[in-house]
Amino acid sequence: MFKAMIETLKANPRTLVFTEGHDPRILEAAARLKADGFLTPILVGNVDEVKAKAAAGGFDIEGLQILDPMTYEGMDEMVAKMVELRKGKMSPEDCRKALSKGNYFGTMLVKMGYADSLLGGATYSTADTVRPALQLVKTRKGVNLVSSCFIMVRGEEKLAMGDCAINLSYEDSVDKEGNVTVSAAQKLAEVAIETANTAKIFGIDPKVAMLSFSTNGSGKGGTVKLSHDATVIAKEMAPDLLIDGEMQFDAAVAPEVGQLKFPGSPVAGYANTFIFPTIEAGNIGYKIAQRLGGFDAYGPILQGLAAPINDLSRGCNADEVYTMAIITAAMA
């Protein structure tokens, strides 16, 4: 999986911003990426501190660009651009204060085209990584929300699971008059399509199951209608995508169950991309697969943004930083 991504990056060189350049895990991964030569890291932080931490850890970052928000020559231009993007919601002073922090500074480097992608979260919370991305980079045209997925790997087997980290639940969006502008089902349908697109990056030919505690109308209540309606909408939005639902997990993965409960479905029993109706189900589901099923979990991978920006777990190690850097840059 990673060999294919690395070959892509060798053919199409990319830059990636690390928002926490002083962190030893980041420095170890950056040194390894520098040595491998297929991806160019940019480190955000105080130059002296970053170099001292690298020397203390024995990490060779010689030649890598280190950008300090406090001394950055293009800060005035960056502040002006951020004021424009925030459209009166933040003053120049507010923007300058925000840009003194690595998460906002790094995100603006991506927004202004100085870098292709960003990876943060080694010390920042998920919210502190996602918020600047939503405010500055924003979603792609036609996309209504940011979501996430995990790629689960066990030997040669690869699965995709979404959304397990971002959207707590799905509610209708309404305007001032109370009219529904984006329905909850449309949002979940978008998550399904975005997760399928992410799966393709990892070499998965997506067969998407919209999960619930009901299969093909066998149950009522809860999120059954949400998953069912989202399936209908997703089929309209992406007619070439193999997607079906609503269905229970056993119907999604076991052919003898899936074809009994959902006869004729091209997905039931053969799914490899799973869409959960709530974050509780998604987060619990991927962790069960990780801890009891022996799958390695890569993510959360953010979806729907106009540029590749991803979030690390604060408990990550250098190997996880390295692999997430490859994933993030390959999405550019």
C-alpha positions in Angstrom: 0.0 0.0 0.0 2.7 2.5 1.0 5.0 1.5 -1.9 2.4 2.7 -4.4 2.0 6.0 -2.6 5.7 6.5 -2.4 6.0 5.8 -6.1 3.3 8.4 -6.7 5.2 10.9 -4.5 8.5 10.2 -6.3 6.8 11.1 -9.6 5.0 14.1 -8.2 7.1 15.7 -5.4 5.1 17.3 -2.6 5.8 19.5 0.4 4.2 18.8 3.8 4.0 21.2 6.8 4.4 19.8 10.3 2.8 22.3 12.7 4.7 21.0 15.7 8.3 21.1 14.5 9.8 21.0 18.0 8.2 17.6 18.9 10.8 14.7 18.9 8.3 12.4 17.2 7.9 14.9 14.4 11.6 15.4 14.1 12.3 11.7 13.9 9.7 11.3 11.1 11.0 14.4 9.3 14.6 13.2 9.4 13.4 9.8 8.0 11.5 11.5 5.2 14.4 13.7 4.4 16.7 10.7 4.1 14.1 8.8 1.9 13.9 11.8 -0.4 10.4 11.4 -1.9 8.7 14.1 0.3 9.9 17.5 1.5 8.9 18.4 5.1 8.6 21.9 6.4 8.9 22.4 10.1 7.1 25.1 12.0 8.7 26.4 15.2 11.4 28.5 16.8 14.5 27.7 14.7 16.9 27.4 17.7 14.5 25.2 19.6 13.8 22.9 16.7 17.5 22.5 15.9 18.4 21.9 19.6 15.6 19.2 19.9 16.8 17.6 16.7 20.4 17.5 17.9 19.4 16.1 21.3 17.5 13.3 19.6 20.2 12.6 16.9 17.8 13.5 14.1 19.4 14.9 10.9 17.2 17.7 9.6 20.0 19.7 8.0 18.7 21.5 5.0 15.0 21.3 5.9 13.1 24.5 6.0 12.1 25.7 9.5 9.6 28.6 9.6 9.1 30.6 12.8 5.8 32.5 12.9 7.4 35.1 15.1 10.1 36.0 12.6 8.3 35.1 9.3 9.0 37.8 6.7 5.7 37.3 4.9 3.6 37.7 8.1 2.0 41.0 7.0 0.8 39.5 3.7 -0.4 36.4 5.6 -2.4 38.5 8.1 -4.0 40.5 5.3 -5.0 37.3 3.5 -6.5 35.8 6.7 -8.5 38.9 7.5 -9.9 38.7 4.0 -10.8 35.0 4.5 -12.5 35.6 7.8 -14.7 38.3 6.3 -15.0 40.6 9.3 -15.1 37.8 11.9 -11.5 38.5 13.0 -9.6 41.8 13.2 -6.0 42.1 12.0 -4.9 41.9 15.6 -6.9 38.7 16.1 -5.4 37.2 13.0 -1.8 38.1 13.9 -2.3 36.5 17.3 -3.8 33.3 15.8 -1.0 33.1 13.3 1.6 33.1 16.0 0.5 29.5 16.7 1.7 26.7 14.5 -1.7 25.3 13.6 -3.0 28.6 12.1 0.3 29.5 10.6 0.8 26.1 8.9 -2.8 26.1 7.6 -2.2 29.5 6.0 1.0 28.2 4.3 -1.2 25.6 2.6 -4.0 28.1 1.8 -1.5 30.5 0.2 0.1 27.7 -1.9 3.5 27.6 -0.1 2.9 24.0 0.9 0.8 21.2 -0.6 -0.4 19.5 2.7 -0.4 19.7 6.5 -0.1 17.2 9.3 -0.7 18.3 12.9 -2.1 17.0 16.2 0.9 15.6 18.0 0.3 18.2 20.7 -2.8 20.0 19.3 -6.3 18.6 19.9 -8.3 17.4 16.9 -10.4 20.6 17.2 -7.3 22.8 17.1 -6.2 21.1 13.9 -9.6 21.0 12.2 -10.8 24.5 13.2 -8.2 26.4 11.2 -8.7 24.1 8.2 -12.5 24.8 8.3 -12.0 28.5 8.7 -9.2 29.0 6.1 -8.9 26.1 3.6 -12.6 25.2 3.9 -14.5 22.4 2.1 -14.2 21.6 -1.6 -16.9 23.0 -3.9 -20.1 21.0 -3.6 -19.1 19.4 -0.2 -21.1 20.4 2.9 -19.1 18.9 5.7 -15.7 17.6 6.7 -15.6 13.9 7.7 -13.1 11.3 8.5 -12.3 7.7 7.8 -9.8 5.0 9.1 -8.1 2.6 6.7 -7.9 -0.8 8.5 -5.1 -3.1 7.3 -4.5 -6.8 8.3 -2.1 -8.5 6.1 -3.3 -8.1 2.5 -6.9 -7.2 3.7 -7.8 -3.5 3.6 -11.1 -1.9 4.8 -12.3 1.7 5.1 -14.5 2.9 8.0 -16.2 6.3 8.3 -17.0 8.6 10.0 -15.3 7.6 13.2 -13.8 10.9 14.5 -15.4 14.1 13.4 -19.2 14.2 13.1 -21.0 13.4 16.4 -24.3 12.9 14.6 -26.2 14.1 11.5 -28.8 16.8 11.7 -30.7 18.8 9.1 -29.2 22.2 8.4 -31.9 24.9 8.2 -32.0 28.5 7.1 -33.4 31.5 9.0 -36.9 30.7 7.8 -36.6 27.1 8.9 -36.2 25.5 5.5 -33.9 22.5 5.2 -30.9 23.5 3.2 -28.9 20.2 3.7 -30.6 17.2 5.1 -29.0 14.8 7.6 -29.4 12.0 5.1 -27.6 14.1 2.4 -24.7 14.7 4.9 -24.3 10.9 5.6 -24.5 10.2 1.9 -21.6 12.7 1.4 -19.6 10.8 4.0 -20.2 7.6 2.2 -19.0 9.0 -1.1 -16.0 10.7 0.4 -15.0 7.5 2.2 -15.3 5.5 -1.0 -13.0 8.1 -2.7 -10.5 7.8 0.1 -10.6 4.0 -0.1 -9.6 4.2 -3.8 -6.4 6.1 -2.8 -5.4 3.0 -0.8 -6.1 0.6 -3.6 -9.5 -0.5 -2.3 -12.3 -1.1 -4.8 -15.1 0.2 -2.6 -18.2 -1.8 -1.9 -20.0 0.5 0.5 -22.4 -0.7 3.3 -24.6 1.8 5.1 -24.7 0.3 8.5 -27.5 0.1 11.0 -29.2 -2.4 13.4 -31.7 -3.2 10.5 -31.2 -4.9 7.2 -33.3 -3.8 4.2 -36.2 -2.6 6.3 -36.2 -5.3 8.9 -36.2 -2.8 11.8 -37.6 0.6 12.6 -36.6 3.6 14.7 -33.2 4.9 15.7 -31.0 5.7 12.7 -32.6 3.2 10.3 -34.4 5.8 8.2 -31.2 8.0 8.2 -29.1 5.2 6.8 -31.8 4.1 4.3 -32.4 7.6 3.0 -28.7 8.3 2.8 -28.3 5.2 0.7 -30.9 6.4 -1.8 -29.3 9.9 -2.0 -25.7 8.4 -2.4 -26.9 6.2 -5.3 -28.3 9.3 -7.0 -25.1 11.3 -6.3 -22.7 8.6 -7.4 -24.6 6.1 -9.7 -21.4 4.2 -10.5 -20.6 3.5 -6.8 -21.5 0.1 -5.4 -23.4 1.0 -2.3 -26.3 -0.6 -0.4 -28.2 -0.3 2.8 -29.3 0.0 5.4 -27.8 -3.3 6.6 -26.4 -4.9 9.8 -22.7 -5.6 10.0 -23.1 -9.4 9.7 -25.2 -8.9 6.5 -22.4 -6.6 5.2 -19.5 -9.0 5.6 -21.0 -12.6 5.6 -22.3 -13.7 2.2 -24.5 -16.4 3.7 -26.2 -13.8 5.9 -26.1 -10.9 3.5 -27.7 -12.7 0.5 -30.3 -14.2 2.8 -31.3 -10.9 4.4 -30.6 -8.7 1.3 -31.0 -11.0 -1.8 -29.5 -9.7 -5.0 -27.5 -6.9 -3.3 -24.0 -6.5 -4.9 -22.7 -5.3 -1.6 -24.3 -7.5 1.1 -21.8 -10.0 2.3 -18.9 -8.5 0.3 -18.6 -5.0 1.8 -15.1 -3.5 2.4 -16.2 0.1 3.1 -18.4 0.7 6.1 -20.4 3.9 6.9 -21.6 4.3 10.5 -24.7 6.3 11.3 -23.2 8.0 14.4 -19.7 8.7 15.8 -20.3 6.4 18.8 -20.9 3.4 16.5 -17.9 4.3 14.2 -15.4 5.0 17.0 -16.4 1.8 18.8 -16.4 -0.2 15.6 -13.0 0.6 14.3 -11.4 0.1 17.8 -13.0 -3.3 18.1 -11.5 -4.2 14.7 -8.1 -2.8 15.8 -7.9 -4.4 19.2 -9.8 -7.7 18.8 -9.5 -8.2 15.0 -5.8 -7.4 14.7 -6.2 -4.7 12.2 -3.7 -1.7 12.0 -5.7 1.5 11.9 -4.5 4.4 9.8 -6.2 7.7 10.5 -8.3 9.6 11.1 -8.0 10.8 7.5 -9.9 14.0 7.0 -12.2 14.2 4.0 -14.0 17.0 2.1 -11.4 19.7 2.6 -10.1 21.7 -0.3 -6.5 20.6 0.6 -5.0 17.6 2.3 -4.9 18.3 6.1 -4.7 15.5 8.6 -4.8 15.0 12.3 -2.5 12.9 14.5 -3.3 11.2 17.7 -1.6 12.9 20.6 -0.4 9.5 21.6 1.2 8.8 18.2 4.7 7.5 17.8 7.3 8.5 15.1 6.3 5.6 12.8 2.7 6.7 12.9 3.8 10.3 12.0 5.8 8.9 9.1 3.0 6.9 7.6 0.4 9.6 8.1 2.8 12.0 6.4 2.9 9.7 3.4 -0.9 9.3 3.3 -1.5 13.1 3.6 1.0 14.1 0.9 -0.3 11.3 -1.4 -3.8 12.9 -1.2 -2.5 16.2 -2.7 
